[in-house]
Amino acid sequence: MTIELGTDPGSYRHWQLSVDGPVATLTMRVTPDAGLRDDYELKLNSYDLAVDIELHDAVQRLRFEHPEVKAVVVTGGLDKVFCSGANIQMLAGSTHADKVNFCKFTNETRNAIEDATAHSGQTWIAAVNGTAAGGGYELALACDEILLVDDRSSAVSLPEVPLLAVLPGTGGLTRLVDKRHVRRDRADVFATRTEGIKGRQAVEWGLVDAVAPRSRFEEQVRERAQARAAESDRPDRGPGVSLAPLEVEADDDGLRYSSVSVAIDRDLGAAFVTVHGPTGREPSDPTELLAAGASAWLLSSVRELDDAVLRLRLDEPDVGTWVLRTAGDPALAVAAEEVLAPAPSEHWLGREIRLYWCRTLKRLDLSARTLVALVEPGSCFAGVLAELALAADRSFMLDGTLPDSDLPAPQLRLTPANDGWFPTANGLSRLATRFWGEPEALDAARARMGKDLVAAEAADAGLVTFTPDDIDWDDEVRLALEERAAFSPDALTGMEANLRFAGPETMETKIFGRLTAWQNWIFQRPNAVGERGALKVYGREGRPEFDWRRC
């Protein structure tokens, strides 16, 4: 089934977005019969991927189309219900890959909410107006403040372990202890108490920030939103940048956008993803960038790359290797990115585009696919596009030229964009991660910044893996891709996830590492998904049957 990613507020079936000056309100009112499949109903504000696709869209639009919005309140639109979490029947009927991809996409959207609060001056506040269970409470956890209505019945809970024999799949346990600093023993009690915790105890344990009676709840939410909005550095008024629908041609052979193309080789199990650089002069200052809007190459290309990554993840589970290519004039790409350079008085739009690239490159890092970069004649691996080579699990750079081609030997150019503009989940740049524990090698690579490096120079700097000449190029690339296609996808996913995030551990690396390993593993265990597993019998007559051995 092809999953439609494009939507807009006028088409939402599960969310309502309203903007009142510096404060936006996003209300969750899920339509039960509008899920991704027709074998379940989204009752009690439970959600599936269709609901999360709309949330993801709202997060993006608030950042780009509403620069004047400085605080976002997310709340429930049903009486005494905030959100009851991921729909259990949906999970029970999903394939294993769909479960994991659903959890990963949902978590990336939660991370985008946290990113907006941390870096965009757009603080998210959860107004928990009723029950917040499982993924519903995890949505609240992604917000910077949580206000809970104190009506003697509304509670927050993470009941996945006792009810479903799985883990809170979007980072709930990690956010409890790492973000909200809930004491470990209290977190243990909370995560095994099906009914959750209410009122003042939820505040005392650090599960929420404040409670208010229903009579004062809306007033207190409004006060907190206005207070957080007053702290923001976002502009007081627009205009913003309209995110028009992406134009893409899609068929069995791949995807074609204006700046990104994907060609799928099904026999090889590989997708060849090419990002094309700008073809002319791009905006050089914030005023020009704002005038160009979504047509600016920096914004249009990252939107297309993000969309392509998601489509490959969701619609092409058997395509296990993504081959990353670029094309264009490196000088034009480097000139285009200068408008994103951080500055003490940086413009909101430049900041948002830089953060969008950061999120999209992280999504690439977190995709359970082998990444191979090919640096060939005609390539444009410079600056922001050089991040694609640095993100790859291995890279090939042609040493010299190709016969019967008048294109010069390929070059690779690092710029300041590669030294901190786009940190990975570990908080380091891809360059610093590459040379983790080797400060001299990192300094040597930095010393080559701004230089056009041919294959021997790039290899000497440790920036590429292999540098075959024209005689060996085709065979070495082909053998590498065929070899990858012969390995176990399970083992490769585990290996790649372990290797990509050298260096310090952060909340993000913990969440995704545990999602990849523990939740992935638990989702395949009979205690959860067996014929009498907890996910299968939930809501039906009878109790689950467990294998009581720990392993």
N, C-alpha and C positions, 0 to 999 in steps of 0.2 A: 504494500500500500504506500503510495506517494503521500507524504505529509506536507500540507500547505503551510508555509511559514509566514506568508504575507498577511497582514491585517492592519486595521487602523481603528481609532476610537469609535468611528461611526459604524463599524462592523462588529464591535465586541458583543459577545453573547453572555459573558460572564463577569464583566467589570464595567463600572461606570466611573468616568474621569471628569472631575469638575475642577476649575481653577478660579480662585478668588484672590486676586492680587498675588502676594508672595507665598500663599499657601494653596496647595493642591490637595484634593481628597480623592483617593482611589477606593471605591467601594466594591467589595466582592459580593456579587449576587449571582451565584452559579445557576445556569439553566439546566435542570436535571437531564433533559433528553438531548443535549447538545454536546455530548462527549465525542471523542475521536472514533469510538466504535459504538455499535448499538446493542451490545450484550451486557450493558450495565447502565445504571442511572446515577447521576452525580447528586445524590441527596445530601442535605445538610451542609451545603457549601464544601463538599468534598471536591477534589480536583483530579484532573488527568493532564496529559500533555497539551490538549487543546486550551485548557485554562491557563497553563503556564506560558504558552506561546503568546497569549494576549498580555499577560503580565510582563513578559520580556519586552514586548512592543511598547507598553506603557512606560517602562523604565527608560528606554531609549528616547522616546518622544519627549518625556519630561525634561530630559537633559538638553536636547537640541532644539525643540520647538518652543520651549518655555524657559528662556534664560531668567525671567523674572521670578520663577518659582524657587523659593529658598527653603521650603519645608514641605514634606509630603506626608499626609496622614493616610494610612491604610487601615480600613475598618471593614466589618462585616455588614451586609445588607439584609440579613435575616434576623428575626426576633431571637435574641439571646443566643445567637450563633455567630462566632467570628469565622472559624474555618475548622472543619473536622478532619482535615488532612487528606492525604492521597486516598483515592477511592480503592477500597479493598478488592471489590470484584474486578475492577480494572487490572489490578496487580495480579490477581489470581489467574486471570485469563491471558496475561501477556507472556510473550517468550522471554527467555532469560536476557537476551540482548536488549529487548525493549525495556525491561525493568531497569537495567543498568543505565541505558541511555537516558531514560526518563529521570532517574535520580541525578545523573550528571548534569543534564541541562537545567533541571530545577535548581541545583546547587550553584551553577554558574550565574543564574539569574539572581539568586540570593547574594552572591558575591558582588554582582553589579549594583545591588542596592547598597551594600556596605561601602563599595567604592564611591558611590555618589555622595554618601555622607562624609567619607574620609577625605575626598579629594575635589569634589565639585561644589562644595558649599550648599548642597541640597540634602538636608537632613531628613531621614525617614523616621516616622513615629508610628508605632502600632497602637491603635485605639481598639483594644480587645473588648468588644461589647458583649461577649458571651463566651461560650465554649471555644477553647482553642486546643485542639488535640493533635498529637503527632505532627504531621507536616504543617498544620495550622499554627501550632506554637513555634515551629521552626521558621515560618514566615515572620512571626513576631520577633524571633531571635535575631533575624537579619537586620531588623531596625535598630536604631541607636537608642531609642527609648521605648518602653512598653508600659502602657497604662491599662489597667484591668478594672472593669466594672465590679464593684463590690455589692452583689445582690444576693449573697448566700447560696447561689447555685453555680455561678460562672467560675470555671477553673481552667488552669493550664495543665497540660499533661503530655507526656511522651510514653504512650502505652504499647509501643511496638513489641518490646521484649515479652511482656506477659500475654499479650493478646495474639500476636502474629508470629512470634519466634524469629523476628528479624530485628535489624537495628534502625533507629531513626536515620533514614537514608539521605537526608540533606544536611548532615553535619550537626544535628541537634546535640549529641553528647559532647562533641568537641567544643561547640559554642558555649555550652553550659559551663564547662570548667576553664576554658581558655579565654573566652570573651567576657562572660559575666562573672567569672571567678566564684562560681558556686562550689562550696566545700565538697570534697569528693564523697564523703559519707552521705551527705544530704543528696547529692546527685544520684547516688546509688538507690536511695530510698525513693526519690522522685521518679526515676526511670523504671521502677518496678511497681509503682502504685498506679493501678489502672484508672482510678477516679481522679487522679491529679491533686493539685493543691490550690486553695482559694485564698482570697482576701489578704489579711494582714500577714499570714504565714508566708504567702508567696512573696511579699515584700521583704520580710525578715530573712528569707532564704536566698534572696537575690534573684529570684525567678522573674520578677517584674520590678519596675521602678517606683510605681505608685498605684494606689487604688482610690476609687472615688465612688460614692453612691450613685445610683442611676440618675438621681435628680441633679447631680452636679457634674456628671461624667463629661458631657459635651463641652461644658464651660471650661473644665480643667484641660481637656484635650486642646481646645482653642488657645488657651493661655500658653500651654507648652509649645505649641506650633509657632505662635507669634514670637515667643521668646527665642526659639532656635532660629527663626527667620531673621531676627535682628542681628544675629552673630555672623550672617553669611556675607561673603564678598561678591556674590553674583549681582548683576546689574538690576536696577529697579524696574526696568522696562525692556521690551524687545527692541527690534524684531528678533525672532528666532530663525531657525533654519528648518524648512518643511522637508520631512523625509518622505518624498514621493515613492510610490511602489517601484521596486527594482524591476528592470526589464531583463528577462532571462529566457533563452531558448533551451528547453530541456528535452532530451530524448534518450533512448537506450545507450547512445554512444557518449553522452556527456552533457555538459552545461556550457552555455556561451553567454557571457555578459559583455559589457563594453570594455572592461579592463582585466577581466579574469576569464580564463577558459579552462575547462576540464575535459580531458579525453580519457575514456575508460577502456582499458585492455582487459577484457574479462578472462581470456585464456591465461594471462599473467597475474590476474587478481590485483591489478594496479591502476591507479588513477593518476594521470599526468596533469598537474595543476600549474598553469602558467599565469603569473601576474605581470601584466604589461605596464610599463612605466608611462609617465605623461608624454604626450606627443608635441607639446609646445609650452609656452610660458604659462606658469601657474601664479596664483596670487602671492604677492610678496609682503603684504602687510595685513593686519586684521580687517581693515575696511574692505579691501579687495576680497579677502577670504569670505567675509560675511555676504558680500554682494554675489559671489559665485555660489554660495550655499552648497546644496547637495551635489552640484555638478563639479565642484572642485575635485581634482583627482585624488587628493589625500582622503577625502571623505567617501567619494563614490567607490574607490577601489577597496577600502577596508570594509564597507558595507557588503560589497560583492564577495570578498574573500570570506567574511563571516558567514554569509548565506551559503556559500559553496561548502564550507566545512560542515555546517549543520546538515545540509542535504546529503553529503557523503556519509556522515555518521548515521543518519536516521534511515536513509533509503537504500544505501549500498553496504550492508553489513558484511558481504563476502569480499569486498574490495579492501584488502588488508594493507596494501602499500600505497602511500601517496608520494609521488615523485614531484618535487618542487622545482619549478623553473621560473625564470623571469625573462623579460624581453624589453628592449628599449634603450634609450640614451641615458647612461648613468649620470651625466652632468645635469640633465633636466630633472632627474629624480632628486638629486642632492640639492639643487636649487629650490625645488618645491618644498622640501621638508624644513627649510630654514624658518618658515613662518611659524613652525611649531616649537621653536627653541624656547626653553623656559626662561622667564624673566621676572623680576620682582613685581611688575605690573602687567603680567600676561593677560591677554584677552580671553574671555570665557570660552569662545569658540575654538581657538587654538588649543586650549587646555582640554576641551572635550574630545577633539579629534585625536589628540595624543593619547588620552585615556582609552578611547575606543580601539586604537591600534593595540594598546597594551592588553585589553581584554580579549581581543581577537587572537593575538599571538599566544596568550595563555590558553585559549580554547584549543588552539593547534597543539600546544604542548600536552594538553590533557586528553587529547583524542587517542583512543587505543588503536593506533595505526603506526606502522613503520614509516618514518619520514626519511626520504633520500633526496638530497639536493644535487642538481646537475648544473655546474657552471660552465657554459658553452659559449662559443662565439655568438654574439648578439645578445648575451645575457645582460641583466641590469641589477646585479647584486651589489647595490650601493646604498649606504645609509639604512633607512627603514627597511628596504628590501633585502639588505644583507642579513637582517634578522632571520629571514627564512633559511638561509644557509646555516646560521648559528643554531637554529632550532632543530636542524636535521640530526638524525641518529648517525648518519655518515654522509659524507659529501665527496663528489667527484668533480675535479676541475681539469679541463683539457689543457695539456701542456703543448701550446702551439696552436696551429690552425688546422682546418680540415681541408682535404683536397677538394678541388672543384668548388671552392667557396672563396669569395673575396672579402669575407668578414675577418677582421683582425683577431688575434688571440684574445681570449676572454680575460677580464680583469675583475678584481674584487676590491671594493673601497669601503673602509670603515669611516664613520663620522661620529661626532659627539652623540648622535642618536643611539649608537650601539653601546654607549657607556653610561646607561642609567635612565634613559627616557622610558624604557619599556621593561620594567623589572618582571621577572618570572614569579611563580608562586612562592619561591624561597626568599623573595625580597631583593635578590641580586640581579644584575643584568645577565643576559646570556653570555656575554663576553667574560664577566667575572666568574660565572658558574663554570664555564669551559676550562678556566685556569684556576679552579678552586685549589688552594694549597700551594700554588706556584706563583707567588707575587712577581718574581722576576720575569716570567713568561707573560704575565698580564701587562706588566710595564712595557715589555718589548712590543706587544701587540698594540698598545696605546701609542707607542712612538711611531707606528706606521699609519696612524689615523690621518685621513685626508689624502693618502697616496694610492695610486692605482697599482694594485699588486697583480703581477702575472702569476702563473701557477707555482713556479719555484719559490717565489717570494711569499706567496700565501701559505705554502707548505712549510717554509722555514719559520713563519710566524705562528704555525700551529692552527691555522684557520680553516684548513680543509684536510680531508682524510687521505684521498688518493689523487694522484696527478698523472693519469695515463696519457700517452701521446696518441696521435691520430690512428696509429696502427692497432693499438690495444683498446682504444676507447669503447667501441661498440661491444666487444666481447666482455670486457670487465664490467660494464654497466649491466649487460644482459645476464651474466652469470650471477651478479649480486642480486638482481631482482628475482631470478629463478630460484636461487638459494633461499631467499626470504620466503618465497611462496611455498617452499617445501617444509618449512619449520612449523611447529605447533603454534597456532595463534594464541592459545592460552599462555604458553611459556613466553612467547614474545611480548605479550601485553605486560606480564609480570616483570620481565627483564627491563623493558623500556621504561616502565614506571619507576623502577628502582634506580635507573641510570640518569634520568633526566633532571633530577633535582639534588645534585650534589650540594653540600654546604649546609647552612643553618635550616632547621626545621621551623616552620611557621604554622599558624592555624590553617592556612590554605593547604600546605603540603600534608598536614595531618589529615584533614578532611578528605582530600582526594586520594591520598595513599590508603586510608582505611576504607574508603568507598571502593577503590579498585581491588583491594585485597579482601577485607573482612566481609563487607556487604555483598560483594561479588560471590564469595565463597558461600555465605549463608543462604543467598538466594538459590543455590543449587542443592541445598541439603534437604533430605526428606522431612526433617522436623518442621521445615517451613513450607516446602512445595510438594512433598510426597502426597499420595492419594489421601492420606489421613493427616497431612500436615496442617499447621495452624492457618496458613493462608487459604488453604482449600476448604477447610470446614468452618471458617469464621462466618457467622451469620446463618449457618445451617445447623441442623440438629446434631448433637454429639460433641465430644471433646476431641482435641487432636491427640494423635499417638506419637510419642517421642521415643527416639533411641536415647537412652539415658546415659550412654557413655560420653564422657568429655574427650575431645580430641583437638 
